[in-house]
Amino acid sequence: MESEFDVVILGSGPAGLQAAVHAARAKAKTAVLGKMRSSALYRAHVENYCCLLDTVSGESILNEGRQQAERFGAALIDEDVLHIERREDERFGVTLESGDTLLVRSVILAMGVSRNRLNVAGEKELLGRGVSYCVDCDANFFRNQVVTVVGSGSAAASGALRMLLVASETHLVCESLEISEKLRYQLESSRAQVHAGRKVTRIVGEGAVRAVLLDNGEEIETSGVFVELGAKGAIELVTALGVALDSESMRFVAVDKKQATNVPGLFAAGDICGPPWQIAKAVGEGCVAGLEAAARARRASGRQE
């Protein structure tokens, strides 16, 4: 199913919610995508944000931000994004884990930065030697080989399905599966070997990955380990769009003073634009991105400012 929006925001943390408030107030048809618990703020406590005298839980801030965004007319969709593409009519097609597609004139990237690691023996030592954090980036290096994807969310499930197209054998190790019913059906109907209720405790190899060891003592012989512990990261999603990254570290999305990337209609705000990792910065950038994305959508649709 396809739905049309003026502004779609990827990420429901402080940057994304602030962007939603301003875009919706500017009369843009706005949707916020993502799960609240994925925000780095969700389990934090805040005591250094302007005008808050007492320590406040990140969860309560996010809950009130969601209510505020909805009050101004933004739609909240608790799904992760699997793919973004630029269409011939210069709109973006944003594919959700449910399989639905949103057609949109302006997209704001506000998903934060990936900080999720397994933190097990062998992970750091074998990074780039079989350990990867990006299925879309590195899948072809493991053509006709056995691979293991680790994670319980949509990124892991869709990553396992992606690897089935190139790998000779694909394993998915997950403590649980927190995914949509459609994605679950696709996974369960596939050739992927799912090790549910299990954790990886060690990545084995010398110079290259040879196997992973699970918490029940089982060893899976594998050439590649893809760690996908959250939703798809911004860098993965926008690589194919040609988005420029910062010149110093090549880890963050480069933006101008209007929070615009080098791709027309694509904006970014919050942690994915680089440090400092503070709510104040995220909210400020979200404000600018929301206003600019809404204005760009109005111009693209031919509506008056």
VOGU-3710 file (C-alpha; in Angstrom, 3 decimals, decimal comma):
1> mesefdvvil> 0,000/0,000/0,000  1,227/3,505/-0,836  0,491/6,682/1,141  1,517/10,264/0,365  3,088/12,760/2,770  4,814/16,124/2,522  7,430/15,377/5,196  8,543/12,027/6,594  10,918/11,925/9,567  13,047/8,863/10,212
11> gsgpaglqaa> 13,582/8,639/13,946  11,388/9,401/16,952  13,999/10,843/19,314  14,217/14,533/20,298  15,470/15,690/16,875  12,747/13,812/15,024  9,926/14,850/17,340  10,948/18,525/17,287  11,109/18,385/13,498  7,624/16,868/13,466
21> vhaarakakt> 6,214/19,619/15,670  7,491/22,364/13,369  6,685/20,611/10,090  3,142/19,804/11,216  2,578/23,333/12,541  3,672/24,595/9,121  0,699/22,677/7,666  2,805/19,964/6,069  1,329/16,454/6,112  3,906/14,845/8,383
31> avlgkmrssa> 4,755/11,329/9,548  7,309/10,216/12,157  8,757/6,731/11,713  10,555/4,589/14,272  10,170/3,036/17,698  10,537/5,227/20,763  12,622/2,685/22,661  15,268/2,840/19,903  16,149/6,407/20,877  19,341/6,835/22,896
41> lyrahvenyc> 17,301/9,130/25,171  14,758/6,441/26,105  16,728/4,944/29,026  18,575/8,132/29,978  17,902/10,735/32,660  18,206/14,436/31,872  19,316/17,175/34,259  21,216/19,630/32,030  18,523/20,727/29,582  17,427/24,366/29,704
51> clldtvsges> 14,345/25,119/31,836  14,237/21,689/33,537  15,011/22,154/37,240  14,642/18,507/38,240  16,045/15,314/36,749  13,599/13,965/34,177  13,526/10,540/32,560  14,176/10,362/28,850  11,131/8,144/28,443  8,821/10,814/29,867
61> ilnegrqqae> 10,349/13,486/27,606  9,795/11,302/24,561  6,229/10,432/25,575  5,317/14,093/25,920  7,095/14,916/22,667  5,054/12,287/20,866  1,828/13,680/22,304  2,847/17,177/21,242  3,650/16,069/17,681  0,308/14,271/17,427
71> rfgaalided> -1,525/17,320/18,788  -0,183/19,375/15,883  -1,283/16,717/13,389  1,769/14,507/12,820  1,179/10,790/12,288  3,317/8,450/14,425  4,148/5,145/12,741  5,982/2,689/15,006  7,838/0,911/12,213  11,429/0,843/11,036
81> vlhierrede> 12,479/1,808/7,518  14,026/-0,818/5,263  14,750/1,183/2,115  14,719/4,695/0,630  14,834/5,494/-3,069  14,624/8,640/-5,169  11,905/8,377/-7,820  11,732/9,916/-11,267  9,170/12,491/-10,088  11,788/13,647/-7,501
91> rfgvtlesgd> 9,777/12,268/-4,608  11,209/9,685/-2,237  9,830/6,199/-1,789  10,223/5,093/1,834  9,607/1,371/2,387  8,541/0,241/5,869  9,069/-3,141/7,522  5,353/-3,878/6,966  5,941/-3,594/3,222  3,983/-0,330/2,915
101> tllvrsvila> 5,563/2,546/0,974  5,319/6,259/1,747  5,703/8,721/-1,133  7,156/11,960/0,198  8,632/15,258/-0,985  10,970/15,906/1,963  12,723/13,384/4,195  14,463/14,185/7,500  17,070/11,749/8,821  16,972/11,796/12,622
111> mgvsrnrlnv> 17,796/8,204/13,572  20,854/8,977/15,663  24,089/7,023/15,324  24,650/3,342/15,796  26,326/2,532/19,092  25,239/-1,091/19,283  27,954/-3,717/19,541  27,902/-7,295/20,723  30,846/-6,643/23,032  32,039/-10,245/22,824
121> agekellgrg> 35,504/-11,725/22,396  36,715/-11,606/18,807  34,361/-8,845/17,653  36,863/-5,986/17,736  39,814/-8,100/16,597  37,972/-9,449/13,532  36,266/-6,232/12,450  36,754/-5,951/8,692  37,965/-9,555/8,611  34,542/-11,119/8,592
131> vsycvdcdan> 32,777/-8,934/11,164  30,592/-6,209/9,657  27,897/-3,797/10,819  26,363/-3,202/7,382  24,681/-5,924/5,340  23,933/-3,586/2,453  27,567/-2,440/2,308  29,376/-5,771/2,601  26,978/-8,510/1,448  28,731/-9,114/-1,871
141> ffrnqvvtvv> 32,033/-9,888/-0,158  30,435/-13,094/1,134  28,983/-14,463/-2,074  28,523/-18,249/-1,907  29,751/-18,352/1,691  28,085/-19,154/5,019  27,096/-16,049/6,993  25,527/-15,293/10,362  23,361/-12,257/11,108  22,935/-11,273/14,777
151> gsgsaaasga> 20,012/-9,227/16,076  16,323/-9,250/16,974  14,918/-6,270/15,062  13,929/-5,374/11,532  17,511/-4,663/10,431  18,585/-8,192/11,376  15,568/-9,888/9,816  15,755/-7,932/6,557  19,538/-8,391/6,564  19,135/-12,172/6,767
161> lrmllvaset> 16,680/-12,086/3,859  19,112/-9,941/1,870  21,974/-12,372/2,519  19,904/-15,259/1,155  20,353/-13,699/-2,286  24,146/-13,994/-2,181  25,254/-16,408/0,559  25,223/-20,194/0,297  23,766/-20,457/3,802  22,368/-17,849/6,185
171> hlvcesleis> 21,914/-18,080/9,957  20,049/-15,579/12,132  20,876/-15,545/15,856  18,299/-13,645/17,906  17,132/-13,479/21,499  13,638/-12,696/20,232  12,062/-11,344/17,041  10,605/-7,848/17,439  9,438/-7,391/13,865  6,230/-6,917/11,871
181> eklryqless> 4,067/-9,926/11,054  4,818/-9,556/7,341  8,571/-9,565/7,914  8,215/-12,505/10,306  6,276/-14,460/7,666  8,899/-13,717/5,020  11,650/-14,875/7,353  9,889/-18,043/8,480  9,052/-18,924/4,874  12,669/-18,516/3,771
191> raqvhagrkv> 15,766/-20,737/3,820  17,272/-18,759/6,691  18,164/-20,860/9,728  16,831/-19,010/12,763  18,436/-19,651/16,180  15,776/-18,092/18,399  16,392/-17,393/22,081  20,146/-17,549/21,635  23,069/-15,141/22,094  26,486/-15,021/20,486
201> trivgegavr> 29,119/-15,258/23,222  32,264/-15,353/21,093  33,417/-14,814/17,508  36,073/-17,375/16,676  38,956/-16,985/14,241  42,579/-15,996/13,710  42,989/-13,377/10,994  39,473/-14,132/9,693  36,139/-15,246/11,111  35,785/-19,024/11,346
211> avlldngeei> 32,741/-19,514/13,585  30,459/-18,060/16,249  29,885/-19,647/19,638  26,361/-19,486/21,123  25,332/-19,370/24,770  24,124/-22,989/24,637  27,575/-24,186/23,558  26,644/-24,618/19,898  29,231/-23,497/17,346  28,182/-22,279/13,915
221> etsgvfvelg> 30,889/-22,375/11,272  30,663/-19,146/9,304  32,767/-16,775/7,196  30,901/-13,595/8,004  29,162/-12,108/11,028  26,789/-9,189/10,468  25,894/-7,384/13,690  22,481/-5,738/13,231  21,234/-4,867/16,713  18,893/-2,000/15,895
231> akgaielvta> 17,003/-0,377/13,063  18,818/0,319/9,832  21,250/3,166/10,339  21,194/6,391/8,389  24,443/5,648/6,572  23,155/2,307/5,310  19,843/3,743/4,151  21,226/6,711/2,247  24,422/5,267/0,757  22,737/4,550/-2,561
241> lgvaldsesm> 21,345/8,105/-2,714  24,824/9,608/-2,832  24,589/11,521/0,442  27,826/13,284/1,380  29,435/12,487/4,731  31,601/14,737/6,871  35,110/15,069/5,451  36,939/14,418/8,723  35,565/11,099/9,955  33,186/9,987/7,159
251> rfvavdkkqa> 30,847/8,839/9,950  28,234/11,588/9,980  25,858/13,107/7,433  27,074/16,495/6,162  24,495/19,312/6,253  24,380/23,061/5,675  22,890/25,714/7,965  19,400/24,702/6,850  20,123/21,071/7,831  19,973/20,160/4,138
261> tnvpglfaag> 22,174/17,416/2,713  23,626/17,495/-0,785  20,581/15,520/-2,010  17,621/17,827/-2,795  14,746/17,191/-0,399  16,831/15,221/2,088  17,575/16,810/5,481  19,261/15,548/8,653  19,228/16,518/12,337  20,563/15,320/15,666
271> dicgppwqia> 23,321/12,846/16,429  23,739/11,679/12,828  25,131/15,136/12,052  27,894/14,668/14,626  28,655/15,595/18,242  28,026/16,912/20,824  25,482/14,273/21,873  23,087/16,668/23,590  19,309/17,106/23,490  19,718/20,850/23,045
281> kavgegcvag> 21,619/20,371/19,798  19,190/17,713/18,559  16,130/19,849/19,284  17,628/22,949/17,645  18,593/21,085/14,514  15,211/19,334/14,460  13,469/22,707/14,559  15,432/24,001/11,555  15,043/20,750/9,600  11,288/20,627/10,198
291> leaaararra> 10,732/24,196/9,005  12,981/23,829/5,954  11,575/20,420/4,964  8,018/21,741/5,147  8,917/24,804/3,070  10,643/22,651/0,473  7,617/20,330/0,257  5,302/23,309/-0,305  7,505/24,638/-3,097  7,796/21,228/-4,743
301> sgrqe> 4,033/20,767/-4,712  3,381/24,261/-6,080  1,552/25,436/-2,947  2,038/28,975/-1,685  4,402/29,684/1,229
//
